[in-house]
């Protein structure tokens, strides 16, 4: 950002609308006159426009390049000037004149042109006047706000729609054809709403308030407005500074300075989305800028994070340290022009910004991937093997070996206990020879690909009640035929994926089961509970084959799963990751029937920088060295199990501790691009759902439509990688398109908070579990497969 021109004015222009376009910018002169500067030739004498008898309170340029229209307003007149025509009149020695389109309307707070420059919206404290520059008539007068108006803007794709903001902290949507309100928001903030902006590519409406709050709404058909996200500029700036310090590896920089300790208000003075040049690197369509009192903030709405901040105080060449008003022109070649008035001094500055300077900050770490790029190191813990002890039964010399008393393994009973036979033997003379049954081919058991192009499962087909028993976790088996449910009553239930028949019940924990996990072979599964224990189960017994407990862990187990193609059991407890080798032996001895022959051994223990691990995830479907760990310090750590250390850390990933992390693990029934497996989700209470890219360790999208205020609701990614499902506290489950922050479907008919969700890896089905113990199955169609 560099300053092209700085001017000292005859009066303070803060909190007053000033005007700037690609060719000109204008400021009031002596209160009632206007000075128009030519941006292409700043040395040229400014154009003086005389016509108002009162103090000019607002001004704005039109959208067309030719003719360039300027609208100015005072208490007496609202005048539209043709700037290029006025220049020609001045050159001829004539007095520049404009068209008066409104008289004695009161003090004008804000002016705006429609996108074809055929209408002007003029905001007074009490009403909005729609004026016509061509006919010089007042087309309509709109009233309804309970406080003074602050701004009004025309919708770019429907010029009959106008949106206004007011000090009553609401915005209204007006239909200019009927002059009625078609939508009115709730009270959004404790401070007045100052301005609005449209993102035409996304059909978003963005509203800014005086206390730094930004509200984003999606605009649907029939004027339906759905909230997308809410941003706090103060919190965004804090996270941005933390990320910048982490990238520069200077964690202590600036912490002792007085400026960082003093918090200043950050009003949303301007919202704008500059047009990009094709030579500039691609930036998301949801990228927009915020002008505040201390600088320019570049926001990526897809991630709800700051991409760049340009502080006035950090640029020594600028003559303005605090801004009172902003006016932004569209793109001019590769640059953008900004006119800023000083907050405390009578000064304005014209600044030029290169759009390349507003690009996103890239992470300085090396790109990571879930796919290994080299074989395991020789001393890696992943090479550890479990050595089994062979049974040693030495034979004594000269001893008599044990011999069987009979020659058969079974001895027929003598029949003393049976009742005497009443009917003698009679041969069957009409016996028919039975032909062997024909083996029918089971079509359902054949392997079928997952229909990756199908719609998301939204049609409810099966309901099941577990009688007020919270469903804390769900997971489908790899073949999609079975489902594990971890419950609050300390048990684990195994259902068929269609929820038919009676479930198998596995009991043994003393506290609620928080985590369940299938092995890749589907022969074993894990359950972890708040009773500081982990159990491994098999199909052939209702008793666990392996029990890890009895004081082995001092903190609850926050996630347990099979890892490295079922070679290890990986779990997180306290600040450490535990990696265990195991061997399951289900054979039993009648004499020592309670003696477990299965064994396990600790391969390694890695301590993280967090006080306690709150969630963890790793891929078991293929060999991967990467384990993702979330800590109580709100960080995400990428652990390299091959090297035995933390490869990368993302501090302040959420505003609260992360309770759920979900990787895109795909399915054996569906293929995805290799880069898709580097995506993962995190969720925290009151902070929504975030999608991250492991290669850059940056948030790439944020999902905020669902409600999560106190219960830890979990999420799942579909096998095709196109959809995200998450629980919510408004008794619904939400399905997002992974490419959009707007929810795609809202699944109703739940009776309580939806805690757990799980996609079937073999077919487009979604299973949800609720706080009151209800399981609900959703499909893409109502017919059975």
C-alpha positions in Angstrom: 0.0 0.0 0.0 1.4 3.4 -1.0 0.1 6.9 -0.8 -0.4 8.8 -4.0 -1.7 12.0 -2.7 -2.4 13.6 0.7 -4.6 16.7 1.1 -5.3 18.9 4.1 -9.0 19.9 4.2 -10.7 22.9 5.6 -12.8 20.7 7.9 -13.0 17.3 9.5 -14.4 14.7 7.2 -14.5 11.6 9.5 -17.9 9.7 9.6 -18.9 11.4 6.3 -19.4 9.7 3.0 -16.7 10.6 0.5 -16.4 9.5 -3.1 -13.9 7.7 -5.3 -14.0 6.0 -8.6 -11.5 4.7 -11.2 -11.0 8.2 -12.8 -11.9 10.8 -10.1 -12.3 11.4 -6.4 -14.1 14.2 -4.7 -14.2 15.9 -1.3 -16.2 18.8 0.1 -14.7 22.3 -0.1 -15.7 25.1 2.2 -18.6 23.0 3.3 -21.0 23.6 0.4 -18.7 23.2 -2.7 -17.0 20.2 -4.2 -13.5 19.6 -5.5 -13.1 16.8 -8.0 -9.6 15.5 -8.7 -8.5 13.6 -11.8 -6.7 10.5 -10.7 -5.0 10.0 -14.0 -3.4 13.5 -13.7 -3.1 14.5 -10.0 -1.1 17.6 -11.0 -4.1 18.9 -12.9 -6.2 21.7 -11.2 -9.2 20.1 -9.5 -12.7 20.8 -10.9 -14.8 23.1 -8.7 -18.5 22.3 -8.5 -20.8 25.0 -7.0 -24.5 24.5 -6.5 -25.3 23.7 -2.9 -26.4 26.3 -0.4 -26.0 24.0 2.6 -23.2 21.8 3.9 -22.5 18.8 1.7 -23.1 15.7 3.9 -22.7 12.8 1.4 -21.5 12.1 -2.1 -21.0 9.1 -4.3 -20.0 8.2 -7.9 -22.0 6.1 -10.3 -21.0 2.7 -11.7 -20.6 3.6 -15.4 -17.3 4.7 -16.9 -19.0 7.0 -19.4 -20.7 9.2 -18.5 -19.2 9.5 -15.0 -22.0 10.6 -12.7 -21.5 12.2 -9.3 -24.3 12.6 -6.8 -23.9 15.0 -3.9 -26.4 15.9 -1.1 -26.9 18.7 1.4 -29.9 19.8 3.4 -31.3 21.8 0.5 -30.5 19.9 -2.7 -29.5 16.5 -4.1 -27.6 17.1 -7.3 -26.4 14.7 -10.0 -23.3 16.0 -11.9 -21.9 14.7 -15.2 -18.3 15.1 -14.3 -16.9 14.9 -17.9 -19.5 17.4 -19.1 -18.7 19.7 -16.3 -15.0 19.6 -17.3 -15.9 20.7 -20.8 -18.0 23.5 -19.4 -15.1 24.7 -17.3 -12.8 24.6 -20.3 -15.2 26.8 -22.2 -15.3 29.3 -19.3 -18.8 28.3 -18.3 -20.1 27.5 -14.9 -20.6 23.7 -14.4 -24.2 22.8 -13.7 -25.9 19.6 -12.5 -29.5 18.2 -12.2 -31.4 18.8 -9.0 -33.2 15.5 -8.3 -34.4 16.2 -4.8 -35.1 19.3 -2.6 -35.4 19.9 1.1 -35.4 16.2 2.1 -33.4 16.8 5.2 -29.8 15.8 6.2 -28.7 13.0 3.9 -26.6 10.3 5.6 -25.9 8.0 2.6 -26.2 8.0 -1.2 -26.0 5.0 -3.6 -26.6 4.4 -7.3 -28.2 1.4 -8.7 -25.9 -0.6 -11.0 -27.3 0.9 -14.2 -27.2 4.5 -12.6 -31.0 5.0 -13.3 -31.9 5.3 -9.6 -30.4 6.9 -6.5 -31.2 5.9 -2.9 -30.9 8.8 -0.5 -31.0 8.0 3.3 -32.1 10.5 5.8 -32.4 9.7 9.4 -36.1 8.7 9.1 -36.7 7.6 5.5 -35.2 6.3 2.2 -36.0 8.3 -0.9 -35.7 6.6 -4.3 -34.9 9.3 -6.9 -34.6 9.3 -10.7 -31.7 11.2 -12.3 -33.5 11.2 -15.6 -36.9 12.4 -14.7 -35.7 14.3 -11.6 -38.7 12.8 -9.6 -39.0 11.1 -6.3 -40.2 7.6 -7.1 -40.9 6.3 -3.6 -40.4 7.0 0.1 -39.6 4.1 2.4 -40.1 4.2 6.1 -40.1 1.5 8.8 -36.9 1.5 10.8 -37.1 2.4 14.4 -33.8 4.3 14.4 -31.8 6.6 12.1 -30.7 5.0 8.8 -27.0 4.4 8.1 -26.9 3.0 4.6 -28.9 1.5 1.7 -27.7 -0.5 -1.3 -29.3 -1.9 -4.4 -29.1 -5.6 -5.1 -26.8 -6.1 -8.2 -28.8 -8.9 -9.8 -32.3 -7.5 -8.9 -32.5 -3.7 -9.0 -36.0 -3.8 -7.6 -34.6 -5.0 -4.3 -33.0 -2.6 -1.8 -31.4 -3.4 1.5 -31.1 -0.8 4.3 -29.3 -0.7 7.7 -30.1 1.4 10.7 -29.1 2.3 14.2 -31.9 0.1 15.4 -29.4 -2.8 14.7 -31.5 -4.5 12.0 -31.5 -4.5 8.2 -34.6 -4.6 6.0 -35.1 -5.9 2.5 -37.4 -3.7 0.4 -39.3 -4.6 -2.8 -39.3 -1.3 -4.7 -42.2 -2.4 -7.0 -44.6 -2.7 -4.1 -42.7 -0.5 -1.6 -43.0 -3.1 1.1 -40.6 -4.9 3.4 -40.1 -8.5 2.3 -37.6 -9.5 5.0 -36.6 -8.0 8.3 -33.7 -9.3 10.4 -33.6 -9.7 14.1 -31.5 -7.4 16.3 -28.0 -8.5 15.2 -25.7 -6.6 17.5 -25.5 -4.3 20.5 -24.2 -1.5 18.2 -25.6 0.1 15.0 -25.3 -1.6 11.7 -23.2 0.6 9.4 -23.1 -0.8 5.9 -23.9 -3.7 3.6 -22.3 -5.4 0.6 -23.3 -8.1 -1.9 -21.2 -11.0 -3.2 -22.8 -11.6 -6.5 -20.9 -14.8 -7.3 -22.0 -16.5 -4.1 -25.3 -14.7 -3.7 -24.3 -13.5 -0.2 -25.2 -10.5 1.7 -22.6 -9.1 4.2 -23.5 -6.7 6.9 -21.1 -4.8 9.2 -21.6 -3.2 12.6 -20.0 -0.5 14.6 -18.4 -3.0 17.1 -16.6 -5.0 14.4 -19.2 -7.7 13.9 -19.7 -9.1 10.3 -22.8 -11.1 9.5 -23.1 -13.1 6.3 -26.4 -14.3 4.8 -27.2 -16.4 1.8 -29.9 -15.0 -0.4 -32.3 -17.7 -1.8 -35.3 -17.6 -3.9 -38.4 -15.7 -2.8 -36.2 -13.5 -0.6 -35.2 -16.2 1.8 -32.2 -15.2 3.9 -30.2 -17.9 5.7 -27.4 -17.1 8.1 -24.0 -18.4 6.9 -21.5 -17.2 9.4 -20.7 -14.5 11.9 -17.3 -12.9 12.3 -15.7 -10.9 15.0 -13.0 -8.7 13.6 -11.2 -8.3 17.0 -11.0 -12.1 17.4 -9.9 -12.6 13.8 -7.1 -10.2 14.3 -5.9 -12.0 17.4 -5.8 -15.3 15.6 -4.1 -13.7 12.6 -1.3 -12.3 14.9 -0.8 -15.7 16.5 -0.5 -17.4 13.1 1.9 -14.8 11.9 4.1 -15.2 15.0 4.1 -19.0 14.6 5.1 -18.7 11.0 8.0 -16.4 11.8 8.9 -18.5 14.9 8.9 -15.5 17.1 6.4 -16.4 19.8 7.5 -13.6 22.1 7.5 -10.8 19.7 5.3 -7.8 20.6 3.8 -9.4 23.7 5.4 -6.8 26.0 4.4 -3.8 23.9 1.7 -1.4 25.1 0.0 -1.4 21.7 -0.9 -5.1 21.9 -2.3 -4.7 25.4 -4.6 -1.9 24.5 -7.7 -3.0 22.6 -9.3 -0.5 20.3 -12.8 -0.7 18.7 -12.8 -1.8 15.0 -15.9 -0.5 13.4 -16.8 -1.8 9.9 -16.4 1.5 8.0 -16.4 -0.1 4.5 -17.1 -3.5 2.9 -15.9 -4.1 -0.7 -14.9 -6.8 -3.1 -12.4 -5.5 -5.7 -12.4 -7.0 -9.2 -9.3 -9.2 -9.8 -7.1 -9.2 -12.8 -6.6 -12.5 -14.6 -2.8 -12.2 -14.1 -3.3 -12.3 -10.3 -3.3 -15.8 -8.7 -6.7 -17.3 -8.1 -8.5 -16.2 -5.0 -11.8 -17.6 -3.7 -15.0 -15.9 -4.8 -15.8 -15.3 -1.2 -12.7 -13.1 -0.7 -13.6 -9.5 0.3 -12.1 -6.6 2.2 -13.0 -4.7 5.3 -12.0 -1.1 5.9 -11.7 -0.3 9.6 -10.2 2.5 11.6 -6.8 1.0 11.9 -6.3 -0.6 8.5 -7.4 -2.9 5.8 -8.5 -6.5 6.5 -8.7 -9.2 3.8 -11.2 -11.9 4.8 -11.7 -15.3 3.2 -15.4 -16.0 3.8 -15.0 -19.7 3.0 -12.7 -20.1 6.0 -13.9 -17.2 8.1 -10.2 -16.2 8.6 -8.1 -13.3 7.8 -5.9 -13.8 4.8 -4.0 -10.4 5.0 -4.0 -7.3 7.2 -2.5 -4.0 6.2 -2.2 -1.8 9.3 -1.7 2.0 8.8 0.7 2.1 11.7 3.0 -0.4 10.1 3.4 1.6 6.9 5.6 4.6 7.7 5.0 6.4 4.4 1.3 7.0 5.2 0.1 10.3 6.5 -3.0 8.7 8.2 -2.8 6.5 11.2 -6.6 6.2 12.0 -9.3 6.2 9.4 -12.7 7.9 9.8 -14.2 7.1 6.4 -13.4 5.0 3.4 -14.3 5.1 -0.3 -13.0 2.4 -2.7 -12.9 2.4 -6.4 -13.1 -0.8 -8.5 -9.9 -2.4 -9.9 -7.8 -0.2 -12.1 -5.4 -2.4 -14.1 -3.6 -4.4 -11.3 -4.3 -1.9 -8.6 -7.1 -0.7 -6.4 -7.6 3.0 -5.3 -8.8 3.9 -1.8 -9.7 7.3 -0.5 -9.4 7.5 3.3 -10.2 10.4 5.6 -8.4 10.8 8.9 -10.4 10.2 12.1 -8.9 13.1 14.2 -7.3 15.5 11.6 -8.8 17.3 8.6 -6.9 15.2 6.0 -7.7 12.8 3.2 -5.3 10.5 1.5 -5.5 8.6 -1.8 -3.8 5.2 -1.6 -3.0 2.7 -4.2 -2.8 -1.0 -3.4 -1.5 -3.8 -5.6 -3.9 -6.7 -5.6 -1.0 -9.1 -5.5 -0.2 -7.7 -2.0 -3.6 -9.0 -0.9 -3.0 -12.6 -1.7 -3.2 -15.2 1.0 -0.2 -15.9 3.3 1.2 -19.3 2.6 2.5 -21.5 5.4 6.2 -21.8 5.7 6.2 -25.4 6.7 7.0 -28.1 4.2 4.1 -29.8 2.6 2.9 -32.9 4.4 0.9 -35.8 3.1 -0.8 -38.9 4.5 1.0 -40.9 1.9 4.6 -41.9 2.9 7.3 -40.7 0.5 10.0 -43.2 1.8 10.2 -46.5 3.6 10.2 -46.5 7.4 13.5 -45.7 9.1 15.5 -48.5 10.4 14.9 -47.5 14.1 11.3 -46.5 13.5 8.8 -47.8 16.1 6.7 -48.9 13.1 9.2 -51.7 12.5 8.7 -53.1 15.9 7.4 -56.7 16.0 5.7 -58.7 18.7 7.8 -61.8 19.7 5.7 -64.6 20.9 7.0 -67.1 23.4 6.7 -70.7 22.3 5.3 -73.1 24.9 8.0 -75.1 26.6 6.9 -78.5 27.9 10.1 -80.6 28.3 9.5 -84.3 28.3 11.0 -86.3 31.2 13.2 -89.2 30.2 11.9 -92.7 31.1 8.5 -91.5 32.2 5.4 -93.3 31.1 3.6 -91.2 28.5 -0.1 -90.7 28.8 -2.2 -93.1 26.7 -5.9 -93.1 25.8 -8.1 -95.7 27.5 -10.2 -96.3 24.4 -9.4 -96.2 20.7 -12.1 -93.6 19.8 -12.5 -90.0 20.7 -16.2 -90.6 21.7 -17.7 -93.5 23.6 -21.3 -94.5 23.1 -23.5 -94.4 26.2 -24.6 -97.7 27.7 -28.2 -96.5 27.8 -28.9 -97.0 31.4 -30.5 -93.6 31.7 -32.7 -93.8 28.6 -36.3 -95.0 28.7 -37.1 -98.5 27.4 -37.9 -98.8 23.7 -41.6 -99.4 23.0 -41.5 -99.8 19.2 -39.3 -102.3 17.5 -37.3 -101.7 14.3 -39.4 -101.3 11.1 -37.7 -100.6 7.7 -38.7 -97.7 5.5 -39.8 -99.1 2.1 -41.0 -95.9 0.4 -38.0 -93.7 1.1 -37.2 -91.3 -1.8 -33.7 -90.2 -2.6 -33.4 -86.5 -2.0 -31.5 -84.5 -4.6 -29.0 -82.0 -3.2 -30.2 -78.4 -3.1 -29.1 -76.1 -5.8 -26.7 -73.4 -4.7 -28.2 -70.1 -5.5 -25.9 -67.2 -6.3 -26.2 -64.5 -3.6 -26.4 -61.3 -5.7 -26.2 -59.1 -2.7 -22.8 -60.4 -1.6 -21.2 -59.4 -4.9 -18.9 -56.4 -4.8 -20.6 -53.2 -6.2 -19.0 -49.8 -6.5 -20.3 -46.9 -4.4 -22.5 -44.6 -6.5 -20.4 -41.6 -6.3 -22.7 -39.4 -8.4 -25.8 -40.1 -6.3 -27.5 -37.4 -4.2 -27.0 -37.2 -0.4 -29.1 -39.6 1.7 -31.9 -37.5 3.0 -35.0 -39.9 3.1 -35.7 -41.5 6.5 -36.4 -45.2 6.2 -35.7 -46.9 9.6 -36.1 -45.7 13.2 -35.0 -47.4 16.3 -35.3 -46.4 20.0 -32.8 -47.5 22.7 -34.9 -46.2 25.5 -33.3 -42.9 26.7 -29.8 -44.2 26.2 -27.4 -41.6 24.7 -25.7 -42.7 21.4 -22.2 -41.3 22.0 -20.4 -42.8 19.0 -21.1 -44.7 15.8 -19.0 -46.5 13.3 -19.7 -48.8 10.3 -17.6 -51.8 9.5 -15.4 -51.6 6.4 -17.9 -53.7 4.3 -20.8 -51.6 5.5 -22.8 -54.6 6.8 -22.5 -53.9 10.6 -22.6 -50.9 12.8 -21.1 -50.4 16.3 -22.9 -48.1 18.8 -21.2 -46.8 22.0 -23.8 -46.0 24.6 -24.0 -44.0 27.8 -25.0 -47.2 29.8 -21.5 -48.5 29.5 -22.3 -51.0 26.7 -21.6 -51.5 23.0 -24.2 -52.7 20.6 -23.6 -54.3 17.2 -26.4 -54.0 14.7 -26.8 -54.9 11.1 -26.4 -51.8 9.0 -30.2 -51.8 8.2 -31.0 -51.9 12.0 -32.9 -55.2 11.6 -32.8 -58.1 14.1 -31.6 -58.1 17.6 -28.3 -56.5 18.4 -25.3 -58.2 19.9 -24.5 -56.7 23.3 -21.0 -56.3 24.7 -20.8 -55.4 28.4 -17.7 -54.8 30.5 -17.0 -51.1 30.9 -17.9 -49.3 34.0 -18.5 -45.9 32.5 -19.9 -44.5 29.2 -18.3 -45.7 26.0 -16.8 -42.7 24.1 -15.0 -44.4 21.2 -15.5 -47.5 19.0 -13.4 -48.7 16.1 -13.4 -51.5 13.6 -10.3 -53.3 12.4 -9.6 -53.4 8.7 -10.1 -57.2 8.7 -13.5 -56.7 10.5 -12.5 -59.6 12.9 -11.9 -57.3 15.9 -13.1 -54.0 17.2 -12.2 -51.7 20.0 -14.2 -49.8 22.6 -12.7 -47.1 24.9 -14.5 -45.7 27.9 -14.3 -43.0 30.6 -13.4 -45.8 33.0 -9.7 -45.4 31.8 -9.8 -48.7 30.0 -9.8 -50.1 26.4 -11.2 -53.4 25.3 -10.7 -55.5 22.2 -13.6 -57.8 21.2 -14.0 -60.6 18.7 -17.0 -62.3 17.0 -16.6 -65.6 18.8 -17.0 -64.4 22.3 -19.0 -61.9 24.3 -16.0 -61.4 26.6 -13.1 -59.1 25.6 -10.0 -60.8 24.2 -7.8 -57.9 25.4 -8.4 -55.5 28.3 -6.1 -52.5 28.8 -6.8 -51.0 32.1 -5.9 -51.6 35.8 -4.1 -48.3 36.2 -2.3 -48.3 32.8 -3.8 -44.9 32.0 -4.1 -41.9 34.4 -6.4 -39.9 32.1 -9.4 -40.9 30.0 -8.8 -42.3 26.6 -9.7 -39.7 24.0 -9.9 -41.9 20.9 -8.6 -45.4 20.1 -8.3 -47.2 16.8 -6.4 -49.8 14.8 -3.4 -48.4 12.9 -0.9 -49.3 10.2 -3.1 -52.0 8.5 -4.2 -53.5 11.9 -0.6 -54.0 13.1 -1.0 -51.6 16.0 -3.5 -50.2 18.4 -3.2 -46.4 18.7 -4.8 -44.4 21.5 -4.4 -41.0 23.1 -4.5 -40.6 26.9 -3.3 -37.5 28.8 -0.6 -35.7 26.8 0.7 -38.9 25.2 0.1 -41.1 22.2 0.4 -44.8 23.0 1.2 -47.4 20.3 0.6 -51.0 21.1 1.4 -54.3 19.4 -1.1 -57.1 20.0 -1.8 -60.7 19.3 -5.3 -62.1 19.7 -5.6 -65.8 20.8 -9.2 -66.9 21.2 -8.5 -70.4 22.2 -9.6 -71.3 25.7 -8.8 -73.9 28.4 -11.7 -75.3 30.4 -9.6 -75.4 33.5 -8.2 -71.9 33.0 -11.1 -70.4 31.2 -10.7 -66.9 32.6 -7.0 -66.8 31.6 -6.6 -64.7 28.5 -4.1 -65.9 26.0 -4.1 -62.7 24.0 -1.2 -60.4 24.6 -0.2 -56.8 23.9 3.0 -54.8 24.3 3.8 -51.1 24.3 5.8 -50.3 21.1 6.3 -46.6 21.8 4.9 -43.6 23.7 5.1 -40.1 22.2 4.4 -37.1 24.4 2.9 -34.1 22.7 3.2 -30.4 23.7 -0.5 -30.3 24.9 -1.5 -30.8 28.5 -4.2 -33.3 27.3 -5.2 -34.9 24.0 -8.8 -34.2 23.3 -9.2 -35.9 19.9 -7.0 -37.9 17.5 -7.2 -39.6 14.1 -5.1 -41.7 11.8 -5.7 -43.7 8.6 -5.6 -47.5 8.8 -6.8 -48.4 5.3 -3.3 -47.9 3.9 0.2 -47.4 5.3 0.5 -43.9 6.6 3.0 -42.3 9.1 0.7 -39.3 10.0 -1.4 -39.1 13.1 -3.4 -36.0 13.8 -3.7 -34.9 17.4 -5.9 -32.2 18.9 -4.9 -30.8 22.3 -6.5 -28.9 25.2 -4.5 -25.9 24.1 -6.7 -25.6 21.0 -3.9 -26.7 18.7 -3.7 -29.3 15.9 -0.4 -31.3 15.9 0.7 -33.5 13.0 2.7 -36.4 14.5 5.1 -38.3 12.3 5.2 -41.9 13.8 8.0 -42.8 11.5 10.4 -40.2 13.0 8.7 -40.2 16.4 8.0 -36.5 16.7 5.7 -33.6 15.9 6.1 -32.6 12.2 3.9 -29.5 12.3 1.6 -27.6 14.7 -1.3 -25.3 14.1 -1.9 -23.1 17.2 -5.3 -21.6 18.0 -7.0 -23.8 15.4 -10.3 -23.1 17.2 -11.5 -20.7 19.9 -12.2 -23.8 22.1 -10.7 -27.2 22.5 -11.4 -29.5 19.6 -13.6 -32.5 20.5 -13.8 -34.1 17.1 -11.4 -34.7 14.2 -12.4 -36.6 11.1 -10.2 -37.6 8.2 -11.3 -38.2 4.7 -10.5 -41.9 4.7 -12.5 -42.9 1.6 -13.8 -46.4 1.1 -12.8 -49.6 -0.6 -16.0 -49.2 -2.7 -15.1 -45.8 -4.0 -12.0 -44.1 -5.3 -10.9 -40.5 -4.8 -8.0 -38.4 -6.0 -4.9 -38.8 -3.9 -5.0 -35.1 -2.8 -8.5 -35.6 -1.3 -7.1 -37.9 1.5 -5.2 -34.9 2.9 -8.4 -33.2 3.9 -9.7 -33.4 7.5 -12.4 -31.9 9.6 -12.3 -30.5 13.1 -15.1 -29.3 15.4 -15.3 -27.4 18.6 -18.2 -26.2 20.7 -19.4 -22.7 19.7 -16.8 -22.6 16.9 -18.4 -24.6 14.1 -16.8 -27.0 11.7 -13.6 -26.4 9.8 -12.1 -28.2 6.8 -8.3 -28.3 6.7 -5.7 -29.2 4.1 -2.8 -31.2 5.5 -0.5 -30.1 2.7 -0.6 -26.4 3.8 -2.0 -26.8 7.3 -4.5 -24.1 6.6 -8.2 -24.0 7.0 -9.8 -24.1 3.5 -13.5 -23.9 4.4 -15.7 -23.3 7.4 -19.3 -24.6 8.0 -21.5 -22.7 10.5 -25.1 -23.4 9.7 -25.6 -26.1 12.4 -25.9 -25.4 16.1 -23.3 -26.6 18.6 -23.3 -24.7 21.9 -22.8 -27.3 24.7 -22.9 -30.9 23.4 -20.0 -32.4 21.5 -21.6 -33.2 18.1 -19.6 -35.3 15.7 -19.1 -35.3 12.0 -18.5 -37.7 9.1 -17.3 -37.5 5.5 -19.0 -39.5 2.8 -17.1 -42.3 1.0 -17.2 -40.3 -2.2 -15.7 -37.2 -0.5 -18.5 -35.0 -1.7 -20.6 -34.6 1.5 -20.1 -33.8 5.1 -22.7 -34.8 7.8 -22.7 -33.4 11.3 -24.9 -33.5 14.3 -26.6 -30.4 15.7 -28.4 -29.2 18.9 -31.5 -28.0 17.1 -32.7 -31.7 16.7 -31.5 -31.9 13.2 -28.6 -33.4 11.2 -26.9 -31.2 8.6 -25.4 -32.3 5.3 -23.0 -29.9 3.6 -21.6 -30.0 0.1 -17.8 -30.0 0.9 -17.3 -27.2 -1.7 -19.8 -24.8 -0.1 -20.2 -23.3 3.3 -24.0 -23.4 2.9 -25.8 -26.5 4.2 -27.2 -28.7 1.5 -29.9 -30.5 3.5 -31.3 -30.2 7.0 -32.6 -33.6 8.2 -35.5 -33.1 10.6 -37.7 -35.5 12.5 -35.2 -36.1 15.4 -36.5 -35.7 18.9 -33.3 -34.5 20.6 -29.8 -33.3 19.9 -28.1 -35.3 17.2 -24.7 -36.4 18.7 -23.3 -38.9 16.2 -23.4 -39.5 12.5 -21.9 -42.2 10.3 -21.9 -42.7 6.5 -22.1 -46.3 5.2 -18.9 -47.0 3.3 -20.7 -49.4 0.8 -23.9 -47.6 -0.1 -25.3 -44.0 0.2 -26.8 -44.3 3.7 -26.4 -42.1 6.7 -27.0 -43.2 10.3 -27.7 -40.7 13.1 -27.7 -41.2 16.9 -29.4 -38.8 19.3 -29.1 -37.7 22.9 -32.4 -39.5 23.8 -31.2 -42.8 22.3 -32.8 -42.8 18.9 -31.1 -44.3 15.8 -32.4 -43.1 12.4 -31.3 -44.4 9.0 -31.4 -42.2 5.9 -31.2 -43.3 2.2 -31.1 -41.6 -1.2 -34.4 -43.3 -2.1 -37.3 -45.1 -0.4 -36.9 -48.4 -2.1 -34.8 -51.1 -0.4 -31.5 -52.2 -2.1 
